[in-house]
Every structure is written in C-alpha cells, then in structure tokens.
Amino acid sequence: MVFRKLPGVSASGMGLRLSQKFVFLLFLSGLVTLCFGALFFLPDSVRLKRIFLSKTETQPVTVGSGLSRKPPVSHEATEERLAGGKAQEDLTLSRSKTESASERATSPDHGANSDTFSYKKFKRCLLKHPLGRDNGKPSDPKTNERREKVKEMMKFAWDNYKRYAWGKNELRPLTRNGHIGNMFGGLRGASVIDSLDTLYIMGLMEEYNDAKEWVQTSLDLNSNGEASLFEVNIRYVGGLLSAYYLTGEELFKNKAVELGEKLLPIEKPHGLYPNFLSPVSGNWVQHHVSIGGLGDSFYEYLIKSYLMSDKTDDDAKKMYYSALEAIEANLVQKSPGGLTYMAEWRGGILDHKMGHLACFSGGMIGIGADDGAPEKRQHYLDLAAEITHTCHESYARSATKLGPEAFRFDGGAEATATRLSDRYYILRPEVIESYMYMWRLTHDPKYREWGWEAVEALEEHCRVESGFSGIRDVYTMTVSHDNMQQSFFLSETLKYLYLLFSDDDLLPLEDWVFNTEAHPLPIIRKSCLQDEATQDKTVSE
C-alpha cells in the first residue's frame, strides 16, 4: 500500500524516514486545522468520523487528495480531472459509530466547542467588519470599474450555470449542459457551494439566496460513493463553513458538521518530503518532490495553520520555516535570464519545470514573510515577488496572455511550455491568487495591472456564449475550448480578482485565512472568545 505524501528533503537534500503515525499526524494537522479545525469552534460540533480507504492493502493507494491543491491534468482528461487515475485519490465516504452527546459534553477538549460559543461573540472578536466600509468599494473610479467588470463576469458565469447545469457540479458551456464526474462521489452542486461566499461578498444577493435555497432543499449529503477527500474538504466543507462564518446562517453550519462527520479520519498525518511513502516500512518511495501538484497544500497549510491559530501554533510555525529553508536550499533556482522559479526534485535530480499550481507559492511566501526571523523578512518578501514575477512571465510570453499548465527552464526555454501536453489553461487561479496577496502586502500597482491583463485575456479567449471555458493551447490565437467551466473559477479566480480590485478591508487578512479553494475562514482568537464567555457568565450571575 502506497500513500501519497508531502514532499520532503532535509536541508542537505537527503530523504527522511518517519513512522506512519508521525507522518499522518503531520499532514492532517494542517488540513484539519484549516477546514475541519473551524468546525470545532461551532456550538454543537461533534467528533468527526472515520474514513476508510476504498482500496485493499495490496493495492497502491495514495491520500494525496488531502495534500495537493489541484493535481495537474491534461485538457483531454478534464472530464475526469482530479478524480483518480494513476494517483488513485479516491476515498470512500463512510461513517463509524457516532459518539454520544454525553461523551462529547464530558470530553476534555469540549471547551470552546461547547455552547459557550455564539456567532455574536465570534463577530465581536473580529478586528474589522468582514465586508469593510462600503463593501470594500475602492475610491479610485478606474479600479472600481475594473471591480465591477469582475462582478459582471461572476454573474454571467453563475447565470449560465443556473440556466444550463443547475444542481450539477459544473457547467459545460459549449454544449450547454451539466457535468457531474466522479471526483465528489455522489455529491452534487459543487459550483453552488463554491459560489456561496463569492456571491455574498460581491453583493449578488438574489443569486446568493438562490444558492442558499438549493443548499436547504437539494443538497444531499447521504452519498455512499467514492470521492476525493481533499476536494470535498476544500470545496464543500470549506464553502459551507465560510458561508456560515460570513452570514451566521445556521443552515450552513449544520450541513458542514453533517458532512464533516463523514470525512474526518481518526488517523492524523505529517516539511520538504517526497510525495509517496510506504506506511508499512516508513520508507519514502518514488522520490518525487514538488511544490506543485501532490505536495503543495502541505506547505500552504503549515503557514495558514499558524496564522489561523492567531499565531499561537508554534509547531506549525517551526515546521513551515524549516520547510522553507529546505525549499530554498534544494528547489529555488535562477534561470539564465534571471527568473526565479521552483524546480521539482526527482530522486536527487532537479527537473527544471514549474507548474501553474506552484505559482500559489508567491502568495504563500508573502503572507509568511512578516513572521519569519527579522533578518529574513525582507528576503522572503523579495522571494515572493520574484516568484510572482516569474509566473506573470509565463502569462506574458504566451500568445493569449494566459499561462500554460507547466513551463520549463531548460533547453533554451524560459517560462514557456515546451510540450504540447503542458500548453492548456483550465481557468486556474494560482497566479492571480499571488497577485492578490502581493497587492495586499506591497500595494505595488503592477499587481493590479497584471490582474487586469488576466481579465482581458479571460474575456477574449475563455468567454463563450454560455459561460467560460478553458482552452487547449495558450500559444495560439485560434483557441480550442475544453467545454468546462470549473467550479474553482467561481470560487477562486473571480474572487481573487474581485479582492484585488477592492479595498483591503474587504475580508481583511488580519481576520481571515483563505483555504485552498479561496474560502475564507476566520482567525480563531480563543482568548477573546473565552473573555466574552467569562463576561457573559459574570453578567448573568
């Protein structure tokens, strides 16, 4: 049995050995903190249930579905993207015996999860209003016009999804029908759940209310199918939790808890490690290290776990900066043309390729810069800017001004795809994600300009009569569409663009951490919640 794991090498580049239990604890600590961790601050959350692998012990099985942001796929395989294939990421949604209410009530960690939590108390512990002043409307007319354009794109994408694919997971805009696929098992409505918070923060309230009504009347969580744990977690659990924390609607909380009961393992997995390990021997296998698909979310979740804990999770902090040192020592490279990029590591040999997925790392390194060692903080911010610049170059050097799935730095290539199989673009958000973070951190106007370039390219090449579609080759102006409006386009790409053109007080980073699917989850200030509870108790007495 082979489990897909997070990449890792020591600073010297040697592979590491860890026990199965330690590795599991390490990985899921990040995954659970960002989505499931937020569940434990709900008033009636329950301990979550066991999930069973759908493969036998003699088969190679991976749990990378809990590790990767979104593994790369070819345009031919868009219909089955992330659903398994050789990665075998499927897990069966299965429930174990429910812990009784009395057991929960007397458990030692019930504390903040009990009825001492209330939504009103939580809102009082935020430093700023989630939607800011005037919903984050910028004072600059040009910037506001660009923001309104992104809002129009969201409404256009949503309206077509509702018209032609309502209740399905995603829209096929060319054939005007819905797509279900097998990535989510028997779950439906991925685009609905992924869109809830985006519609809400954009003020598209009629559309938001339609989505809320669908959740109330049509979201069926009683699925016995096989699904990607990772994708269900970041999209469904993350989407429902963010909708709850933004709106206070109990419906979303209840659905998130119900789904969470079906997902959370009892086992809880483990900085620059190979993507695969044997849980039997504890040895790393297929020594492939990547900051892109298969391993990226682990690093992201370390720094975000620290931030979401109100900077109290020292273990996550130490692990993140230790991993970042190893990444710099082993993976960060400079091209002959002066571009900084993240190479991949295969059994001690560098592969001078960077995936679109790895472009999130500019934002990740950026948001972690201020909490690094004082002498390293500016260095980290500079590194984040250099990586984001390289990812922009991958867009700027294509005919369509959209970036390929992967680009290389060898054989004379500089930030360009050299293989036909890497030339596609499926509405991915990672480059725009880093633009948004770097704008928030530096207010350098180039990031907004780069974001607008992406808007213009999306409008020219990906907008079709009935929605938005990915394209098969970014290097030709005669585009061929892949007939898929990804749910993450609604959740991530358009949300990050909207935030890029909004004031910083719309979902301020002091209060919110975005999960892999760009669903905002609150920074949990336990001391504030406890103080609020103590004050309430004193008043009542």
ROVEX-372500 format. One record per residue (C-alpha): x, y, z. Coordinates in steps of 0.02 Angstrom, whole numbers, plus 50000, padded with zeros to 5 digits. Layout:
% ROVEX-372500
XYZ;...
This chain:
% ROVEX-372500
500005000050000;500725016849950;500075033150017;500405049449926;501325060850046;502005078350055;503695081649980;505205082550088;507055082550097;508195088650232;509205104350204;510585093250139;509415085750010;509355068550091;507705059250103;506965057150277;506155042250363;504675044150480;503445031950554;501735030450477;500885038050627;502045053050638;501865056550453;499985055550461;499925067050610;500975079850523;499975081150362;498215081050427;498635093550563;498675106650426;497205100050327;496105098150480;496555115050554;496045124750401;494345117050367;493875104350498;494755114450632;493475128050607;492115115450645;492715113450822;492255131250864;490445128250820;489245126050967;488615108550932;490005101150827;490295082850857;491845072350847;492035067550667;492025050350599;493185037850524;493535036950339;494025020550260;495145018250111;494225010849964;495715000249909;496374984049980;498034983450069;498864975049922;498454989349805;499455005349788;498395018949866;498755037349887;498005050150001;498675064649902;496895070349886;497235077850054;498895085350004;498805093549836;497945109649791;497365102649625;498425089549537;498835093749356;497775086249219;497835086449030;496455095048934;495925078348864;495645072349041;494695087549104;493115077349120;493985065749242;495145078649319;495695075349495;494565060349503;495925047449524;496835039449378;498565033749424;498525044949577;497115034149647;496495047849761;494765040749791;494185037849967;492535030550022;491415042050122;490995030850269;490365033450444;490875025050605;489905024050765;489325041150822;489985047350987;488575050851108;488115068151165;488605063951343;490335058551286;490545074851194;489935085051339;491205077251458;492665076451338;494185086551397;494325096351235;492495101051226;492885118451294;492735131351156;491685119351055;490265119551180;488785131051192;489905144751260;490205149051077;488985160450992;489035168750823;488805185950902;490315183151014;491325177250867;490895192950767;491415203950913;493115195550912;493475200650732;494595215850717;493615222750570;491935220350487;492105206350359;491435216850216;492355232650264;491745250150231;490525250850086;490885232650045;492685236450001;492245248449861;493835257249803;493845276149793;494775276149627;493475275949485;494575265849367;494895252449496;493045251849540;492595250049357;493755235149345;492995227649503;491255229549429;491845220549273;492395205649377;490715205749463;489865205449292;490935190449244;490375181349401;488555184949367;488735179249186;489585163049239;488305159849376;486785163849269;487335151549137;487725138249265;485985140549338;485155140449167;486005125049095;486785115049238;485815119049397;486195106349532;487575097949432;489385100149485;489965110749340;489385118749178;489855113149004;489625129848916;489835124148736;488575110048744;487515119248873;487315105148995;487965099749164;489445089249216;489455077749366;491045067249356;491605055649495;492765066849595;491435070749725;490665053549735;488785055649740;488845073749796;488095086849680;488095105749666;489965109149682;489765125549588;488355130749705;489375127749863;490955135149788;489995150949739;489105154849903;490425166349980;490905174149813;489105179049778;488915185749954;490455196749958;490045203449784;488305208549844;487425197249718;486065193749845;484725186849731;485965174149666;486605170549841;484825167349903;484525155349759;486105146049808;485595145749992;483885138849947;484695124949844;485785120249993;484245119650104;483135109549986;484275099649872;485995096549948;486015077949985;487485072550091;486985054250103;488215048249974;488985030949976;490085034049825;491955036249817;492575054149824;494175063949840;494355068250025;495395083449980;494195090649853;492645087549957;493515095550106;494125111350021;492575114149915;491075107850013;491635108950194;492645124750161;491235132750061;489905128950191;490995134650336;491475151050254;489635154450213;489205151450395;490565162450466;490135176450344;488245175850365;487845167050529;486585155950439;486375140250544;485945130350387;487735131050326;488455126250495;487315111250510;487725105050336;489585107250366;489505097150527;488455083650445;489695081950302;491185083150419;490545068250516;490765057850359;492515063650317;493715065950461;494905051350496;495425046150669;497235044650599;498035061850577;499605062650458;501375074550437;504205099850277;505065095750103;504645076950092;504395065149944;502615063749882;502485045049915;502875034150064;502535016450119;501525015950281;502154998250309;504025001650308;504025020250339;505185022050188;504965035350056;504595028149885;504595035949711;505665050349774;504755064349686;504705081249772;503585095249711;502895111849769;501565109549636;500275095749623;500395081549751;501275091349888;500905109849881;499485111250005;500515104050146;501685119050145;500235130950123;499315123450270;500795124850386;500895143750374;499005145550366;498765134350518;499945145950612;499015161550554;497295154150587;497815149850765;498095168450796;499955164550786;499945152750934;500325136350844;502205136350866;502395118750795;501625123850629;502715139450627;504335129850656;503875116650529;503445129750396;505045139850411;506095124050421;505255117850262;505505134650179;507375133850214;507435116650134;506435122849984;507655137149959;509155125749977;508525112449858;507165118849741;507305137649714;508305141149556;508785155949448;508645154449259;509975161149139;508775175349103;508645179849287;506945172149328;506715164049498;505745147749494;505335132149594;506075116649514;505475099049554;506575086049638;506565068149575;507675056149670;509035069049695;508935075749516;508165092749481;506815093949348;506845112049289;504965113349271;503705123749366;501845120449363;500455133349363;499905125649528;501575130149607;501255148549570;500245149649729;501925149449820;502225167949786;500725172149893;501135158850022;502915165150050;502245182950051;500975180550190;502275171450295;503645184450271;503215195650419;503315181450545;504995174850491;506645178850577;506875197850575;508415196750462;507445185850338;505815195450322;506295206750178;507155192150093;505565181850100;504525196250031;505785198549890;505745179949853;503845180349846;503915194949724;505195186049614;504165170149602;502585180149564;503525189449428;504075173049350;502295166649349;501735182749266;503065179949134;502295163049096;500715172649050;501565186948961;502565175248848;501035166448777;500005172448629;498405172848731;499215180848886;498615165948988;499825154049070;500125135749025;499875121249145;501765119549163;503275128949098;505115124749087;506845132349111;507965120849009;508435118148829;508365136848799;506605138348868;506195152248992;504485151449075;503685143148923;502895126148893;503935115248778;502745100548772;501045100348689;500315091748842;500765106748952;500015120648845;498225120648910;497385132749032;495855127249131;495375143849214;496625141049355;496795154149494;498535151949568;499425166149477;498005178249514;498005172249694;499805177849713;499395194549630;498055197549762;499175193349909;500635203449841;499485218449813;498875217349992;500665215950057;501525229149950;500195239749861;501305239549709;500115244649567;500895232149446;499925218049529;498275226249487;498865229349310;499385211149292;497685205949359;496805216749231;497845208849094;497155192149151;495375198849149;495585204748970;496325188048917;494925178349001;493635189048915;494445187448744;494895169048744;493865159948877;492185168548873;490955159748760;489105162348730;488545152348881;489915153949010;491805152549024;492875138248960;494675132748973;495745132348817;496875118748748;498365129048690;498855146048760;500115148748621;498875150148478;497625164148449;496435151948364;495845144348526;495045127448552;493945126648707;493845111948826;491985114448866;492175115549055;491795129849174;492715123849328;491905127049497;493565134249559;493395147949428;491895154349527;492645151249697;494455156449669;494895165049505;493475177749507;493525180149696;495385183949697;495155196149552;493725204749644;494775206249802;496245212549700;495195227349642;494385230149813;494985239549966;495985229250090;494595229750220;493535217650119;493965201150204;495505208750289;496975197050312;497035201650496;495435191750521;495315178950381;496335164750307;495885157750136;495885139050113;496505130749953;494835134049868;494875152549921;493525150150051;493865162550193;493955155150368;494155165950523;495685167850631;495135159950795;495535171050943;495205158851085;495685171351218;494385183551154;493025170251146;493455164651322;493435182651385;491735185251305;491085169351388;491785174751557;490985191851542;489315184251496;489415172451645;489835186851763;488375197151700;487165182651718;487745179551897;
